[in-house]
Amino acid sequence: MSRQLSAIEKEDERLFNTPQKWYVRRKWLEYSINRMRKNNRSFIRLLTLTCTQVYEIRLLLDNGLLLHTDSGAFDEHCLAFCEMVDHRYVLIRDALPGARNFLGRLEDLVGAGRIGYSNRIDSWFPFDVINLDINECILKRDSRIIEAIWKLFIIQKMKNQSFTLFLTICSVESGNDKEKIKALYQSFEMNLTELDIEEIFHVSFPDGVIKAYHDLQSLIIPKKIIEYGLSEGFDIQYSEKLTYIGEGLSTRMLSFIFDCEYCGPREIAYLGSIRRDRILSILDHSWKDIDQILQEDVEASKVVMDLKSKYSDQVSY
């Protein structure tokens, strides 16, 4: 079934139905397939923050990764979403019949920054893939996204479940909490006392100065996520580091992919032994500039333009 787009959905199409975003979604598809195989499942269980046109969900469904019932609804165990804005929540809920849904922030669902969590947690979790397509700054004073990610590790640990984490954020320095940024950087800077890590850092930043804000984010945010994961018994593989500006946007976007393998409480020694390598991986990854890739790679450009065209103009579900 298909219908014409509302004004809100047209704006989402302008912002999110872009070649650059489809390049990122194809990466999400690739890593979701890998996670489905790693977790030995016939479909994935997905928790997502999505737009009104639910592009990534339609892509995963079209590729057989999400479970539809005979009635055309989603199996409630395979899909859940959060949305804090009422009218957007209604559009997404109507587009995803059968999906579990939460009107509110992810931070409130998982109880970020406090003991305990929503009563939905026991029935909703675990998930194989968690997509935090936030499209906002997460280092503002009132942001609890970093704390929410830590809580996600705690909850997934309770369920003994490995998962893949997608995180997409804005790179805008204005309005961010300088004290929060300072604390995160000091946490990263402590690792520079290890000689080999310091040497690699100076290869990337010869004068020891991080000039671009998105480069700073690419160090301090993954460092904190790796720390949180290790502390809860997960081996964290920092798998992808993507950036783009793209059509419809004036803001640089950053997209990270982390594979989070649960090792369990008995593997403390192993997790301690890999910590240095996981910190080094933060410095080993260079940016994949999607805008540049699509300018230079004709085949990749055609693939994402085809996806943009396929999912344009109408909502189908």
C-alpha positions as CSV (number, residue, x, y, z in Angstrom):
1,M,0.0,0.0,0.0
2,S,1.3,3.5,-0.7
3,R,0.1,7.0,0.0
4,Q,1.2,10.6,-0.6
5,L,3.6,12.3,1.8
6,S,2.5,14.7,4.5
7,A,4.4,18.0,4.9
8,I,6.4,16.6,7.8
9,E,7.4,13.5,5.7
10,K,8.4,15.7,2.7
11,E,10.8,17.6,5.0
12,D,12.2,14.3,6.3
13,E,12.6,13.1,2.7
14,R,14.6,16.3,1.9
15,L,16.8,15.8,4.9
16,F,17.2,12.0,5.0
17,N,16.5,10.6,1.5
18,T,20.0,11.6,0.3
19,P,22.7,9.7,-1.5
20,Q,25.0,10.2,1.5
21,K,22.5,8.8,4.0
22,W,21.8,5.8,1.7
23,Y,25.6,5.1,1.7
24,V,25.4,5.0,5.5
25,R,22.3,2.8,5.5
26,R,24.0,0.3,3.1
27,K,26.7,0.0,5.8
28,W,24.0,-0.5,8.4
29,L,22.6,-3.3,6.2
30,E,26.0,-4.9,5.8
31,Y,26.7,-4.9,9.6
32,S,23.1,-6.0,10.4
33,I,23.6,-9.1,8.2
34,N,26.9,-9.8,9.9
35,R,25.2,-9.5,13.3
36,M,22.3,-11.8,12.4
37,R,24.9,-14.4,11.4
38,K,27.0,-13.9,14.5
39,N,24.0,-14.2,16.8
40,N,22.8,-17.2,14.8
41,R,19.4,-15.8,14.1
42,S,17.0,-15.9,11.1
43,F,16.1,-12.2,11.6
44,I,17.4,-9.3,13.7
45,R,15.8,-7.7,16.7
46,L,16.2,-3.9,16.1
47,L,15.8,-0.9,18.4
48,T,15.9,2.3,16.4
49,L,15.5,6.0,16.4
50,T,14.1,6.7,13.0
51,C,12.5,9.4,10.8
52,T,8.9,9.5,9.7
53,Q,9.6,7.6,6.5
54,V,11.4,4.7,8.4
55,Y,13.9,4.3,5.6
56,E,16.4,2.0,7.3
57,I,13.5,-0.3,8.4
58,R,12.1,-0.5,4.9
59,L,15.6,-1.4,3.6
60,L,16.2,-4.1,6.3
61,L,12.7,-5.5,5.6
62,D,13.2,-5.6,1.9
63,N,16.4,-7.6,2.5
64,G,14.7,-10.1,4.8
65,L,16.2,-9.0,8.1
66,L,13.0,-8.1,9.9
67,L,10.1,-10.4,10.5
68,H,6.6,-9.6,9.1
69,T,3.6,-11.6,10.2
70,D,1.0,-13.0,7.7
71,S,-1.2,-10.0,8.5
72,G,1.5,-7.6,7.3
73,A,2.4,-6.3,10.8
74,F,5.9,-6.6,12.3
75,D,6.6,-9.3,14.8
76,E,6.8,-7.4,18.1
77,H,10.0,-9.2,19.1
78,C,11.9,-7.9,16.0
79,L,11.3,-4.2,16.1
80,A,11.0,-1.3,18.6
81,F,11.4,2.5,18.3
82,C,11.4,5.6,20.5
83,E,10.1,9.0,19.4
84,M,9.6,12.1,21.7
85,V,7.5,14.3,19.4
86,D,3.8,13.5,19.4
87,H,2.9,14.0,15.8
88,R,6.1,12.3,14.6
89,Y,5.5,9.4,16.9
90,V,2.0,8.9,15.4
91,L,3.3,8.8,11.8
92,I,6.1,6.3,12.7
93,R,3.7,4.1,14.8
94,D,1.2,4.0,11.9
95,A,4.0,3.1,9.4
96,L,5.2,0.2,11.7
97,P,2.2,-1.8,12.7
98,G,3.0,-4.3,15.4
99,A,6.3,-2.7,16.4
100,R,6.9,-1.9,20.0
101,N,6.9,1.8,20.6
102,F,7.8,4.4,23.2
103,L,6.6,8.0,23.2
104,G,9.5,9.7,24.8
105,R,13.3,9.8,24.8
106,L,15.5,6.8,24.6
107,E,17.2,8.2,27.8
108,D,13.9,7.8,29.7
109,L,13.3,4.3,28.3
110,V,16.6,3.0,29.6
111,G,16.8,5.2,32.7
112,A,19.9,7.1,31.8
113,G,21.6,8.8,34.7
114,R,19.5,7.0,37.4
115,I,19.2,3.6,39.0
116,G,16.5,1.4,37.4
117,Y,14.8,1.6,34.1
118,S,11.4,1.5,32.3
119,N,9.2,-1.5,33.0
120,R,9.4,-2.2,29.2
121,I,13.0,-3.3,29.5
122,D,12.5,-6.9,30.6
123,S,10.0,-7.6,27.8
124,W,11.7,-5.5,25.0
125,F,15.3,-6.5,25.4
126,P,17.7,-7.8,24.2
127,F,18.4,-6.4,20.7
128,D,20.8,-7.6,18.0
129,V,21.1,-4.1,16.5
130,I,20.6,-0.7,18.2
131,N,20.4,2.3,15.8
132,L,20.9,5.7,17.5
133,D,20.3,7.9,14.5
134,I,20.2,11.0,16.7
135,N,21.1,13.8,14.3
136,E,21.8,16.2,17.1
137,C,24.7,17.1,19.3
138,I,25.3,14.8,22.3
139,L,27.8,16.8,24.2
140,K,25.4,19.5,25.4
141,R,24.9,20.1,29.1
142,D,21.4,18.6,29.2
143,S,22.2,15.6,26.9
144,R,22.0,12.2,28.5
145,I,22.8,10.1,25.3
146,I,26.3,9.1,26.5
147,E,24.8,7.9,29.8
148,A,22.0,6.1,27.8
149,I,24.6,4.2,25.8
150,W,26.2,3.0,29.1
151,K,22.8,1.9,30.3
152,L,22.3,0.0,27.0
153,F,25.5,-2.0,27.8
154,I,24.2,-2.8,31.3
155,I,20.8,-4.0,30.0
156,Q,22.3,-6.0,27.2
157,K,24.7,-7.6,29.7
158,M,21.7,-8.6,31.8
159,K,20.5,-10.5,28.8
160,N,24.0,-11.9,27.9
161,Q,23.6,-10.5,24.4
162,S,26.1,-9.3,21.8
163,F,25.0,-6.5,19.5
164,T,25.9,-3.9,16.9
165,L,25.6,-0.2,17.7
166,F,25.1,2.5,15.1
167,L,25.5,6.1,16.3
168,T,24.9,9.1,14.1
169,I,25.4,12.6,15.5
170,C,25.9,16.3,14.4
171,S,29.3,17.9,14.6
172,V,28.4,21.3,15.9
173,E,30.6,22.8,18.6
174,S,28.4,25.8,19.5
175,G,26.2,25.2,22.6
176,N,28.1,22.2,23.8
177,D,29.1,21.7,27.4
178,K,32.8,22.7,27.6
179,E,33.2,20.9,31.0
180,K,31.8,17.7,29.6
181,I,34.1,17.9,26.6
182,K,37.1,18.7,28.8
183,A,36.4,15.7,31.0
184,L,36.0,13.3,28.0
185,Y,39.2,14.6,26.5
186,Q,41.1,14.2,29.8
187,S,39.9,10.6,29.9
188,F,41.4,10.1,26.4
189,E,44.5,12.1,27.2
190,M,45.4,9.7,30.0
191,N,46.1,7.0,27.4
192,L,48.8,9.2,25.8
193,T,51.1,8.3,28.7
194,E,51.4,4.9,26.9
195,L,54.3,5.4,24.5
196,D,53.0,3.5,21.5
197,I,49.6,5.2,21.7
198,E,51.2,8.6,22.0
199,E,53.4,7.8,18.9
200,I,50.3,6.9,16.8
201,F,48.5,10.0,18.1
202,H,51.3,12.2,16.8
203,V,51.2,10.6,13.4
204,S,47.6,11.7,13.1
205,F,48.2,15.1,14.8
206,P,51.8,16.0,14.3
207,D,51.8,19.1,16.5
208,G,49.7,17.4,19.1
209,V,46.8,19.7,18.5
210,I,43.3,18.5,17.4
211,K,42.1,21.4,15.2
212,A,38.8,20.1,13.8
213,Y,35.9,19.6,16.1
214,H,34.8,16.4,14.4
215,D,38.2,14.9,14.9
216,L,38.0,15.6,18.6
217,Q,34.5,13.9,18.7
218,S,35.9,10.9,16.8
219,L,38.4,10.4,19.7
220,I,36.6,11.2,22.9
221,I,33.1,9.6,22.1
222,P,34.4,6.2,20.9
223,K,36.9,6.2,23.8
224,K,34.0,6.5,26.2
225,I,31.9,3.9,24.5
226,I,34.8,1.5,24.5
227,E,35.3,2.1,28.2
228,Y,31.7,1.6,29.0
229,G,31.6,-1.6,27.0
230,L,34.7,-3.1,28.5
231,S,33.5,-2.2,32.0
232,E,30.3,-4.3,31.4
233,G,32.0,-7.3,29.8
234,F,31.9,-6.4,26.1
235,D,34.8,-6.5,23.6
236,I,34.1,-3.4,21.5
237,Q,35.3,-3.3,17.9
238,Y,35.3,0.2,16.5
239,S,34.4,-0.8,13.0
240,E,33.5,2.3,10.9
241,K,34.0,6.1,11.0
242,L,32.0,7.9,8.4
243,T,31.4,11.6,7.7
244,Y,29.3,13.6,5.3
245,I,27.4,16.9,4.8
246,G,25.3,15.9,1.8
247,E,22.1,17.2,0.2
248,G,19.6,19.1,2.4
249,L,22.1,19.6,5.2
250,S,24.5,22.4,6.2
251,T,25.9,20.5,9.1
252,R,28.7,17.9,9.1
253,M,27.4,14.5,10.3
254,L,29.4,11.7,11.9
255,S,28.3,8.1,11.8
256,F,30.1,5.4,13.9
257,I,29.6,1.6,13.9
258,F,30.6,-0.5,16.9
259,D,30.5,-4.3,17.1
260,C,29.9,-5.2,20.8
261,E,30.7,-8.8,21.6
262,Y,29.6,-10.0,25.1
263,C,32.4,-11.9,26.8
264,G,30.9,-12.3,30.3
265,P,32.2,-11.6,33.8
266,R,34.7,-14.5,33.7
267,E,36.7,-12.8,31.0
268,I,38.0,-9.8,33.0
269,A,41.6,-10.7,32.3
270,Y,41.0,-11.0,28.6
271,L,39.2,-7.7,28.4
272,G,42.0,-6.1,30.3
273,S,44.5,-7.5,27.9
274,I,42.8,-6.1,24.8
275,R,42.1,-2.6,26.2
276,R,45.2,-1.1,24.7
277,D,44.5,-2.5,21.3
278,R,40.9,-1.2,21.4
279,I,42.2,2.3,22.4
280,L,44.7,2.2,19.5
281,S,41.9,1.3,17.1
282,I,40.4,4.8,17.7
283,L,43.6,6.3,16.2
284,D,43.9,3.7,13.5
285,H,40.6,4.6,11.8
286,S,40.7,7.4,9.3
287,W,37.5,9.2,8.2
288,K,35.6,7.8,5.2
289,D,34.3,11.0,3.6
290,I,31.1,9.9,1.9
291,D,30.8,13.1,-0.2
292,Q,34.3,12.4,-1.6
293,I,33.6,8.7,-2.2
294,L,30.5,9.4,-4.2
295,Q,32.3,12.0,-6.3
296,E,35.0,9.5,-7.2
297,D,33.2,6.2,-7.3
298,V,30.7,6.1,-10.1
299,E,29.4,2.6,-9.2
300,A,28.8,3.5,-5.5
301,S,27.1,6.7,-6.6
302,K,24.7,4.9,-8.9
303,V,23.8,2.4,-6.2
304,V,22.8,5.0,-3.7
305,M,21.0,7.1,-6.3
306,D,19.0,4.1,-7.2
307,L,18.1,3.6,-3.6
308,K,17.1,7.3,-3.3
309,S,14.8,7.0,-6.3
310,K,13.3,3.7,-5.1
311,Y,12.3,5.1,-1.7
312,S,11.2,8.6,-3.0
313,D,7.9,10.3,-3.4
314,Q,5.6,7.9,-1.6
315,V,5.5,5.9,1.6
316,S,5.1,2.2,1.1
317,Y,4.6,-0.4,3.8
